[in-house]
């Protein structure tokens, strides 16, 4: 598997989103963290062999 810049940035965004969600930086409704995680998963899915329809 070749690591591209897109893959690397999406992985970093996923990690940051999870840390923001776990750290509770956004109060009771962590919308920004959830958005970052969702976008990262959409970018990473094809690289990991996950089909999104």
Backbone atoms as SQL, in Angstrom:
CREATE TABLE atoms (id INTEGER PRIMARY KEY, chain TEXT, resi INTEGER, resn TEXT, atom TEXT, x REAL, y REAL, z REAL);
INSERT INTO atoms VALUES
  (1, 'A', 1, 'UNK', 'N', 0.844, -1.180, 0.000),
  (2, 'A', 1, 'UNK', 'CA', 0.000, 0.000, 0.000),
  (3, 'A', 1, 'UNK', 'C', 0.889, 1.243, 0.000),
  (4, 'A', 2, 'UNK', 'N', 0.616, 2.146, -0.901),
  (5, 'A', 2, 'UNK', 'CA', 1.351, 3.394, -0.976),
  (6, 'A', 2, 'UNK', 'C', 0.623, 4.457, -0.168),
  (7, 'A', 3, 'UNK', 'N', 1.370, 5.145, 0.676),
  (8, 'A', 3, 'UNK', 'CA', 0.767, 6.198, 1.483),
  (9, 'A', 3, 'UNK', 'C', 0.868, 7.511, 0.709),
  (10, 'A', 4, 'UNK', 'N', -0.277, 8.046, 0.343),
  (11, 'A', 4, 'UNK', 'CA', -0.316, 9.312, -0.376),
  (12, 'A', 4, 'UNK', 'C', -0.527, 10.455, 0.615),
  (13, 'A', 5, 'UNK', 'N', -0.352, 11.659, 0.125),
  (14, 'A', 5, 'UNK', 'CA', -0.560, 12.823, 0.972),
  (15, 'A', 5, 'UNK', 'C', -2.016, 12.907, 1.424),
  (16, 'A', 6, 'UNK', 'N', -2.941, 12.587, 0.546),
  (17, 'A', 6, 'UNK', 'CA', -4.365, 12.603, 0.899),
  (18, 'A', 6, 'UNK', 'C', -4.661, 11.612, 2.015),
  (19, 'A', 7, 'UNK', 'N', -4.109, 10.406, 1.894),
  (20, 'A', 7, 'UNK', 'CA', -4.314, 9.386, 2.911),
  (21, 'A', 7, 'UNK', 'C', -3.733, 9.843, 4.247),
  (22, 'A', 8, 'UNK', 'N', -2.534, 10.409, 4.216),
  (23, 'A', 8, 'UNK', 'CA', -1.872, 10.854, 5.436),
  (24, 'A', 8, 'UNK', 'C', -2.662, 11.971, 6.117),
  (25, 'A', 9, 'UNK', 'N', -3.120, 12.949, 5.344),
  (26, 'A', 9, 'UNK', 'CA', -3.892, 14.048, 5.922),
  (27, 'A', 9, 'UNK', 'C', -5.237, 13.581, 6.467),
  (28, 'A', 10, 'UNK', 'N', -5.875, 12.649, 5.772),
  (29, 'A', 10, 'UNK', 'CA', -7.151, 12.114, 6.257),
  (30, 'A', 10, 'UNK', 'C', -6.951, 11.327, 7.548),
  (31, 'A', 11, 'UNK', 'N', -5.867, 10.587, 7.629),
  (32, 'A', 11, 'UNK', 'CA', -5.581, 9.827, 8.851),
  (33, 'A', 11, 'UNK', 'C', -5.316, 10.773, 10.023),
  (34, 'A', 12, 'UNK', 'N', -4.572, 11.830, 9.782),
  (35, 'A', 12, 'UNK', 'CA', -4.311, 12.815, 10.836),
  (36, 'A', 12, 'UNK', 'C', -5.614, 13.489, 11.267),
  (37, 'A', 13, 'UNK', 'N', -6.470, 13.829, 10.293),
  (38, 'A', 13, 'UNK', 'CA', -7.758, 14.452, 10.628),
  (39, 'A', 13, 'UNK', 'C', -8.634, 13.507, 11.436),
  (40, 'A', 14, 'UNK', 'N', -8.602, 12.227, 11.093),
  (41, 'A', 14, 'UNK', 'CA', -9.382, 11.240, 11.841),
  (42, 'A', 14, 'UNK', 'C', -8.906, 11.153, 13.278),
  (43, 'A', 15, 'UNK', 'N', -7.608, 11.100, 13.467),
  (44, 'A', 15, 'UNK', 'CA', -7.040, 11.034, 14.817),
  (45, 'A', 15, 'UNK', 'C', -7.399, 12.287, 15.612),
  (46, 'A', 16, 'UNK', 'N', -7.271, 13.459, 14.984),
  (47, 'A', 16, 'UNK', 'CA', -7.607, 14.714, 15.665),
  (48, 'A', 16, 'UNK', 'C', -9.093, 14.770, 16.014),
  (49, 'A', 17, 'UNK', 'N', -9.946, 14.318, 15.104),
  (50, 'A', 17, 'UNK', 'CA', -11.378, 14.304, 15.376),
  (51, 'A', 17, 'UNK', 'C', -11.730, 13.411, 16.551),
  (52, 'A', 18, 'UNK', 'N', -11.113, 12.250, 16.605),
  (53, 'A', 18, 'UNK', 'CA', -11.371, 11.332, 17.725),
  (54, 'A', 18, 'UNK', 'C', -10.870, 11.944, 19.031),
  (55, 'A', 19, 'UNK', 'N', -9.698, 12.569, 19.001),
  (56, 'A', 19, 'UNK', 'CA', -9.177, 13.201, 20.212),
  (57, 'A', 19, 'UNK', 'C', -10.057, 14.359, 20.671),
  (58, 'A', 20, 'UNK', 'N', -10.587, 15.131, 19.720),
  (59, 'A', 20, 'UNK', 'CA', -11.501, 16.217, 20.069),
  (60, 'A', 20, 'UNK', 'C', -12.777, 15.667, 20.681),
  (61, 'A', 21, 'UNK', 'N', -13.272, 14.573, 20.124),
  (62, 'A', 21, 'UNK', 'CA', -14.508, 13.972, 20.624),
  (63, 'A', 21, 'UNK', 'C', -14.300, 13.417, 22.031),
  (64, 'A', 22, 'UNK', 'N', -13.191, 12.709, 22.230),
  (65, 'A', 22, 'UNK', 'CA', -12.903, 12.105, 23.535),
  (66, 'A', 22, 'UNK', 'C', -12.570, 13.179, 24.560),
  (67, 'A', 23, 'UNK', 'N', -11.852, 14.224, 24.112),
  (68, 'A', 23, 'UNK', 'CA', -11.463, 15.291, 25.032),
  (69, 'A', 23, 'UNK', 'C', -12.606, 16.180, 25.464),
  (70, 'A', 24, 'UNK', 'N', -13.742, 16.112, 24.775),
  (71, 'A', 24, 'UNK', 'CA', -14.902, 16.900, 25.157),
  (72, 'A', 24, 'UNK', 'C', -14.710, 18.385, 24.941),
  (73, 'A', 25, 'UNK', 'N', -14.016, 18.766, 23.890),
  (74, 'A', 25, 'UNK', 'CA', -13.718, 20.173, 23.659),
  (75, 'A', 25, 'UNK', 'C', -14.915, 20.962, 23.133),
  (76, 'A', 26, 'UNK', 'N', -16.002, 20.320, 22.795),
  (77, 'A', 26, 'UNK', 'CA', -17.118, 21.018, 22.183),
  (78, 'A', 26, 'UNK', 'C', -18.400, 20.875, 22.989),
  (79, 'A', 27, 'UNK', 'N', -18.292, 20.662, 24.262),
  (80, 'A', 27, 'UNK', 'CA', -19.486, 20.605, 25.105),
  (81, 'A', 27, 'UNK', 'C', -20.301, 19.341, 24.879),
  (82, 'A', 28, 'UNK', 'N', -21.593, 19.501, 24.925),
  (83, 'A', 28, 'UNK', 'CA', -22.473, 18.336, 24.860),
  (84, 'A', 28, 'UNK', 'C', -22.735, 17.867, 23.436),
  (85, 'A', 29, 'UNK', 'N', -22.597, 18.750, 22.455),
  (86, 'A', 29, 'UNK', 'CA', -22.869, 18.367, 21.074),
  (87, 'A', 29, 'UNK', 'C', -21.603, 18.600, 20.246),
  (88, 'A', 30, 'UNK', 'N', -20.774, 17.580, 20.105),
  (89, 'A', 30, 'UNK', 'CA', -19.475, 17.732, 19.421),
  (90, 'A', 30, 'UNK', 'C', -19.601, 17.636, 17.896),
  (91, 'A', 31, 'UNK', 'N', -20.296, 18.600, 17.292),
  (92, 'A', 31, 'UNK', 'CA', -20.577, 18.533, 15.864),
  (93, 'A', 31, 'UNK', 'C', -19.311, 18.640, 15.006),
  (94, 'A', 32, 'UNK', 'N', -18.386, 19.485, 15.400),
  (95, 'A', 32, 'UNK', 'CA', -17.161, 19.653, 14.606),
  (96, 'A', 32, 'UNK', 'C', -16.347, 18.361, 14.597),
  (97, 'A', 33, 'UNK', 'N', -16.230, 17.716, 15.731),
  (98, 'A', 33, 'UNK', 'CA', -15.475, 16.468, 15.806),
  (99, 'A', 33, 'UNK', 'C', -16.139, 15.377, 14.969),
  (100, 'A', 34, 'UNK', 'N', -17.448, 15.304, 15.028),
  (101, 'A', 34, 'UNK', 'CA', -18.177, 14.295, 14.245),
  (102, 'A', 34, 'UNK', 'C', -18.007, 14.569, 12.752),
  (103, 'A', 35, 'UNK', 'N', -18.050, 15.831, 12.351),
  (104, 'A', 35, 'UNK', 'CA', -17.876, 16.183, 10.939),
  (105, 'A', 35, 'UNK', 'C', -16.489, 15.802, 10.447),
  (106, 'A', 36, 'UNK', 'N', -15.470, 16.076, 11.243),
  (107, 'A', 36, 'UNK', 'CA', -14.097, 15.723, 10.867),
  (108, 'A', 36, 'UNK', 'C', -13.957, 14.215, 10.727),
  (109, 'A', 37, 'UNK', 'N', -14.518, 13.467, 11.654),
  (110, 'A', 37, 'UNK', 'CA', -14.436, 12.003, 11.597),
  (111, 'A', 37, 'UNK', 'C', -15.147, 11.478, 10.352),
  (112, 'A', 38, 'UNK', 'N', -16.332, 11.995, 10.051),
  (113, 'A', 38, 'UNK', 'CA', -17.081, 11.521, 8.884),
  (114, 'A', 38, 'UNK', 'C', -16.333, 11.804, 7.583),
  (115, 'A', 39, 'UNK', 'N', -15.795, 13.013, 7.446),
  (116, 'A', 39, 'UNK', 'CA', -15.052, 13.341, 6.233),
  (117, 'A', 39, 'UNK', 'C', -13.797, 12.488, 6.099),
  (118, 'A', 40, 'UNK', 'N', -13.126, 12.227, 7.205),
  (119, 'A', 40, 'UNK', 'CA', -11.925, 11.395, 7.165),
  (120, 'A', 40, 'UNK', 'C', -12.258, 9.970, 6.748),
  (121, 'A', 41, 'UNK', 'N', -13.345, 9.440, 7.267),
  (122, 'A', 41, 'UNK', 'CA', -13.743, 8.076, 6.921),
  (123, 'A', 41, 'UNK', 'C', -14.091, 7.978, 5.439),
  (124, 'A', 42, 'UNK', 'N', -14.761, 9.009, 4.905),
  (125, 'A', 42, 'UNK', 'CA', -15.112, 8.996, 3.485),
  (126, 'A', 42, 'UNK', 'C', -13.859, 8.977, 2.619),
  (127, 'A', 43, 'UNK', 'N', -12.841, 9.722, 3.013),
  (128, 'A', 43, 'UNK', 'CA', -11.594, 9.766, 2.242),
  (129, 'A', 43, 'UNK', 'C', -10.804, 8.475, 2.411),
  (130, 'A', 44, 'UNK', 'N', -10.771, 7.923, 3.612),
  (131, 'A', 44, 'UNK', 'CA', -9.962, 6.740, 3.898),
  (132, 'A', 44, 'UNK', 'C', -10.604, 5.437, 3.435),
  (133, 'A', 45, 'UNK', 'N', -11.909, 5.397, 3.294),
  (134, 'A', 45, 'UNK', 'CA', -12.616, 4.153, 2.991),
  (135, 'A', 45, 'UNK', 'C', -12.090, 3.428, 1.749),
  (136, 'A', 46, 'UNK', 'N', -11.926, 4.085, 0.612),
  (137, 'A', 46, 'UNK', 'CA', -11.436, 3.349, -0.565),
  (138, 'A', 46, 'UNK', 'C', -10.023, 2.775, -0.362),
  (139, 'A', 47, 'UNK', 'N', -9.191, 3.485, 0.380),
  (140, 'A', 47, 'UNK', 'CA', -7.837, 2.998, 0.628),
  (141, 'A', 47, 'UNK', 'C', -7.833, 1.764, 1.511),
  (142, 'A', 48, 'UNK', 'N', -8.846, 1.653, 2.365),
  (143, 'A', 48, 'UNK', 'CA', -8.932, 0.516, 3.282),
  (144, 'A', 48, 'UNK', 'C', -9.797, -0.612, 2.737),
  (145, 'A', 49, 'UNK', 'N', -10.326, -0.439, 1.528),
  (146, 'A', 49, 'UNK', 'CA', -11.123, -1.484, 0.911),
  (147, 'A', 49, 'UNK', 'C', -12.565, -1.512, 1.370),
  (148, 'A', 50, 'UNK', 'N', -13.054, -0.388, 1.887),
  (149, 'A', 50, 'UNK', 'CA', -14.434, -0.293, 2.372),
  (150, 'A', 50, 'UNK', 'C', -15.253, 0.408, 1.294),
  (151, 'A', 51, 'UNK', 'N', -16.357, -0.210, 0.881),
  (152, 'A', 51, 'UNK', 'CA', -17.208, 0.373, -0.150),
  (153, 'A', 51, 'UNK', 'C', -18.286, 1.227, 0.499),
  (154, 'A', 52, 'UNK', 'N', -18.366, 2.487, 0.077),
  (155, 'A', 52, 'UNK', 'CA', -19.413, 3.394, 0.569),
  (156, 'A', 52, 'UNK', 'C', -20.361, 3.666, -0.578),
  (157, 'A', 53, 'UNK', 'N', -21.650, 3.413, -0.347),
  (158, 'A', 53, 'UNK', 'CA', -22.653, 3.607, -1.400),
  (159, 'A', 53, 'UNK', 'C', -23.584, 4.715, -1.061);
